[in-house]
Amino acid sequence: MTMIFGILNITEDSFSDGGKFLDPQAAEAQAHLLMQRGAHALDIGAASSNPNAKPVSPKVEIARLESILDVTRRETWPVSVDSFAPETQVWAAAQGVAYVNDIRGFPDAEIYPALARSDAKLILMHSVQEGPATMRVNTDPEEIVDRILAYFRVRVAALEKGGIARERLILDPGMGAFLGSDPEVSFTVLRHLPELRAAFGLPILVSLSRKGFLRKVTNRPVAEIGPATLAAELFAVGQGADMIRTHDPGALKDALLVQKRLNMSPFSGT
């Protein structure tokens, strides 16, 4: 089964929905909607990685997260906290969240003991910038897969050495600006997901929702990028992605149900 993470941005300036769910009541309503529409877990970010975003301190980030985590505990919903701040990551792990998601791939060895003491699974994202996409980078589609494999070899080894069990790790190859300015780089990585899975034997999460490389190829604004997002998400699942992080879990859930039905034989014994 493909696990669907519903994206909940409680930020001022995320690229697609900044400011919409910053108010705690709006965030709670959106969390309920995402889960009702088919998300298996919520991926909650309180500080945007948008290169034009204003910096958010860990103190503010944690304050934003506290109220929505009260809701998710009450509802017993699995939660992923999406943060690139070590202080926030340690705090989230101590809260008992199911996942901690870092676009920097957890490079801070000083927090490994705290992470090791928790039960949270760690989502390691690759980026050519090794962090927020604060600068545009031109990368070669022919070299990107080897670059990702090398990156994860280093990160996985470091985390294991730091006392974090390998089975707690989930790999996200990154998409869009995190891979480079050329849309073909992202398409190349999607085509090579089976290679990534085979190399490490770990679950793969892919985040394609409303990404700029899809908007560039289709010449569509964010508000009209749903069909292209869904097409890319279905392709990623077909390539072996175990988890999809999306703004529209309902569309993906329905598409996966229809796809499953199409793949069923109507005749028993065949």
C-alpha positions as CSV (number, residue, x, y, z in Angstrom):
1,M,0.0,0.0,0.0
2,T,1.2,3.5,-0.8
3,M,1.3,5.7,2.3
4,I,0.0,9.2,1.7
5,F,1.3,12.1,3.7
6,G,-1.0,15.2,3.6
7,I,1.0,18.4,3.5
8,L,0.0,21.0,6.2
9,N,2.0,24.2,6.0
10,I,1.5,26.4,9.1
11,T,3.7,29.1,7.6
12,E,3.5,32.7,6.4
13,D,5.3,32.1,3.0
14,S,5.2,28.6,1.7
15,F,5.2,28.8,-2.1
16,S,1.7,27.4,-2.7
17,D,-0.4,28.1,0.4
18,G,1.6,30.4,2.7
19,G,-0.5,32.1,5.3
20,K,-3.6,30.1,4.7
21,F,-3.2,27.8,7.8
22,L,-1.1,29.8,10.1
23,D,-4.1,30.4,12.4
24,P,-4.5,27.4,14.7
25,Q,-8.2,27.0,13.9
26,A,-7.5,27.1,10.2
27,A,-4.7,24.5,10.7
28,E,-7.0,22.2,12.7
29,A,-9.7,22.4,10.0
30,Q,-7.2,21.7,7.3
31,A,-5.8,18.7,9.2
32,H,-9.2,17.2,9.5
33,L,-9.9,17.7,5.8
34,L,-6.6,16.1,4.8
35,M,-7.2,13.1,6.9
36,Q,-10.9,12.8,5.8
37,R,-9.8,12.9,2.2
38,G,-7.4,10.0,2.5
39,A,-4.1,11.0,4.1
40,H,-2.6,8.3,6.3
41,A,-0.4,10.8,8.1
42,L,0.2,14.6,8.3
43,D,3.5,16.2,7.3
44,I,3.5,19.5,9.2
45,G,5.9,22.3,8.4
46,A,6.1,25.5,10.5
47,A,9.1,27.1,8.7
48,S,9.2,27.4,4.9
49,S,12.1,26.3,2.8
50,N,11.0,28.8,0.1
51,P,14.2,30.7,-0.8
52,N,12.2,34.0,-0.4
53,A,10.8,33.1,3.0
54,K,11.5,35.1,6.1
55,P,13.6,33.2,8.7
56,V,11.7,31.5,11.5
57,S,13.4,30.8,14.8
58,P,13.1,27.4,16.4
59,K,11.2,29.0,19.3
60,V,8.5,30.4,16.9
61,E,8.5,27.1,14.9
62,I,7.9,25.1,18.0
63,A,5.2,27.4,19.2
64,R,3.4,27.0,15.9
65,L,3.6,23.2,16.1
66,E,2.5,22.9,19.7
67,S,-1.2,23.7,19.1
68,I,-1.6,21.4,16.1
69,L,0.2,18.5,17.8
70,D,-2.4,18.8,20.6
71,V,-5.0,18.1,18.0
72,T,-3.2,15.2,16.3
73,R,-2.6,13.5,19.7
74,R,-6.3,13.8,20.5
75,E,-7.2,12.3,17.1
76,T,-4.3,9.8,17.3
77,W,-3.1,10.8,13.8
78,P,0.4,9.9,12.8
79,V,2.5,13.0,12.3
80,S,5.7,13.9,10.5
81,V,7.3,17.2,11.6
82,D,9.1,18.8,8.6
83,S,11.9,20.9,9.9
84,F,15.5,21.7,9.1
85,A,16.3,23.2,12.5
86,P,18.1,20.8,14.8
87,E,16.5,22.2,17.9
88,T,13.0,21.7,16.5
89,Q,13.9,18.2,15.3
90,V,15.0,17.2,18.8
91,W,11.9,18.7,20.3
92,A,9.6,16.9,17.8
93,A,11.3,13.6,18.4
94,A,10.7,14.0,22.2
95,Q,7.0,14.7,21.5
96,G,6.6,11.2,20.2
97,V,5.9,12.1,16.6
98,A,6.0,9.2,14.1
99,Y,8.4,10.9,11.7
100,V,10.9,13.7,11.5
101,N,11.5,15.1,8.0
102,D,14.7,17.0,7.2
103,I,15.4,18.6,3.8
104,R,19.1,18.7,4.8
105,G,19.3,14.9,5.5
106,F,20.2,15.2,9.2
107,P,23.8,16.4,8.9
108,D,24.0,17.5,12.6
109,A,25.8,14.7,14.4
110,E,25.4,16.4,17.8
111,I,21.7,15.6,17.8
112,Y,22.1,11.9,16.9
113,P,22.0,10.7,20.5
114,A,18.6,12.5,21.1
115,L,17.2,11.1,17.8
116,A,18.5,7.6,18.7
117,R,16.6,7.7,22.0
118,S,13.3,8.4,20.2
119,D,11.2,6.0,18.1
120,A,10.6,8.5,15.3
121,K,11.4,7.4,11.8
122,L,13.7,9.8,9.9
123,I,13.0,11.1,6.4
124,L,16.3,12.0,4.9
125,M,15.9,14.3,1.9
126,H,18.6,14.9,-0.7
127,S,19.2,18.3,-2.1
128,V,22.0,19.6,-4.3
129,Q,22.2,22.7,-2.0
130,E,22.3,20.3,1.1
131,G,19.5,22.4,2.6
132,P,16.9,25.0,1.5
133,A,17.0,25.8,-2.2
134,T,18.3,29.3,-1.6
135,M,20.2,29.3,-4.8
136,R,19.4,28.0,-8.3
137,V,21.8,25.2,-9.4
138,N,22.4,23.8,-12.8
139,T,22.9,20.1,-12.6
140,D,23.5,17.4,-15.2
141,P,20.7,14.9,-15.6
142,E,23.3,12.3,-16.5
143,E,25.1,12.7,-13.2
144,I,22.2,13.3,-10.8
145,V,21.5,9.7,-9.9
146,D,25.1,9.0,-9.0
147,R,25.2,12.2,-7.0
148,I,22.1,11.1,-5.0
149,L,23.5,7.6,-4.4
150,A,26.7,9.0,-3.1
151,Y,24.9,11.5,-0.8
152,F,22.8,8.8,0.8
153,R,25.7,6.5,1.3
154,V,27.4,9.1,3.4
155,R,24.2,10.1,5.3
156,V,23.0,6.6,6.0
157,A,26.4,5.5,7.2
158,A,26.7,8.6,9.5
159,L,23.3,8.0,11.1
160,E,23.9,4.3,11.7
161,K,27.3,5.1,13.3
162,G,25.4,7.6,15.5
163,G,23.3,4.8,16.9
164,I,20.1,5.2,14.7
165,A,18.8,1.9,13.4
166,R,18.8,1.5,9.7
167,E,15.2,0.4,9.6
168,R,14.2,3.8,11.0
169,L,15.4,5.6,7.8
170,I,13.3,6.7,4.8
171,L,14.9,8.2,1.7
172,D,13.6,11.2,-0.3
173,P,15.6,12.0,-3.4
174,G,14.3,15.6,-3.6
175,M,12.5,17.1,-6.5
176,G,12.3,20.4,-8.4
177,A,14.6,23.2,-7.3
178,F,16.2,20.8,-4.7
179,L,17.7,18.9,-7.7
180,G,18.4,21.7,-10.1
181,S,16.9,24.2,-12.5
182,D,16.4,21.9,-15.4
183,P,13.1,20.0,-15.2
184,E,14.7,17.0,-16.9
185,V,16.8,16.4,-13.7
186,S,13.6,15.7,-11.7
187,F,12.2,13.5,-14.5
188,T,15.4,11.5,-14.6
189,V,15.3,10.9,-10.9
190,L,11.7,9.7,-11.1
191,R,12.7,7.2,-13.9
192,H,15.5,5.9,-11.7
193,L,13.6,5.3,-8.4
194,P,14.0,1.5,-8.7
195,E,17.8,2.0,-8.7
196,L,17.6,4.0,-5.5
197,R,15.4,1.5,-3.8
198,A,17.7,-1.4,-4.9
199,A,20.8,0.4,-3.7
200,F,19.7,0.8,-0.1
201,G,16.7,-1.4,0.5
202,L,15.0,1.4,2.3
203,P,11.5,3.0,1.9
204,I,11.3,5.8,-0.7
205,L,9.2,9.0,-0.1
206,V,8.6,11.3,-3.1
207,S,7.3,14.9,-2.8
208,L,6.0,16.2,-6.2
209,S,3.0,18.2,-5.2
210,R,2.8,21.6,-7.1
211,K,6.5,21.6,-7.8
212,G,8.0,24.2,-10.0
213,F,9.4,21.8,-12.6
214,L,5.9,20.6,-13.3
215,R,4.7,24.2,-13.6
216,K,7.5,24.9,-16.0
217,V,6.8,22.0,-18.3
218,T,3.0,22.6,-18.4
219,N,3.1,26.4,-18.2
220,R,0.5,26.3,-15.5
221,P,0.2,28.3,-12.3
222,V,0.0,26.7,-8.9
223,A,-3.8,26.7,-8.9
224,E,-3.9,24.6,-12.1
225,I,-1.1,22.1,-11.5
226,G,-3.2,19.4,-9.9
227,P,-3.5,17.1,-12.9
228,A,0.2,17.3,-13.6
229,T,1.0,16.6,-10.0
230,L,-1.3,13.6,-10.0
231,A,0.3,12.2,-13.2
232,A,3.8,12.5,-11.7
233,E,2.6,10.9,-8.4
234,L,1.1,7.9,-10.1
235,F,4.3,7.4,-12.1
236,A,6.4,7.6,-8.9
237,V,4.2,4.9,-7.3
238,G,4.6,2.8,-10.4
239,Q,8.4,3.2,-10.0
240,G,8.3,1.9,-6.5
241,A,7.8,4.9,-4.3
242,D,6.4,3.7,-0.9
243,M,5.2,7.1,0.3
244,I,3.9,10.2,-1.4
245,R,3.8,13.6,0.2
246,T,1.0,15.7,-1.3
247,H,-1.3,18.7,-0.9
248,D,-4.3,16.7,-2.4
249,P,-4.5,13.2,-0.8
250,G,-8.1,12.8,-2.0
251,A,-7.1,12.9,-5.7
252,L,-4.2,10.5,-5.1
253,K,-6.3,8.1,-3.1
254,D,-9.0,7.9,-5.7
255,A,-6.5,7.5,-8.6
256,L,-4.8,4.7,-6.8
257,L,-8.1,2.9,-6.1
258,V,-9.0,3.1,-9.8
259,Q,-5.5,2.0,-10.8
260,K,-5.8,-1.0,-8.5
261,R,-9.2,-1.9,-9.9
262,L,-7.8,-1.7,-13.5
263,N,-5.0,-4.1,-12.6
264,M,-7.4,-6.7,-11.1
265,S,-8.4,-9.7,-13.2
266,P,-12.2,-10.0,-13.6
267,F,-11.8,-13.8,-13.8
268,S,-10.8,-16.0,-10.9
269,G,-7.8,-18.2,-11.4
270,T,-6.1,-15.9,-13.9
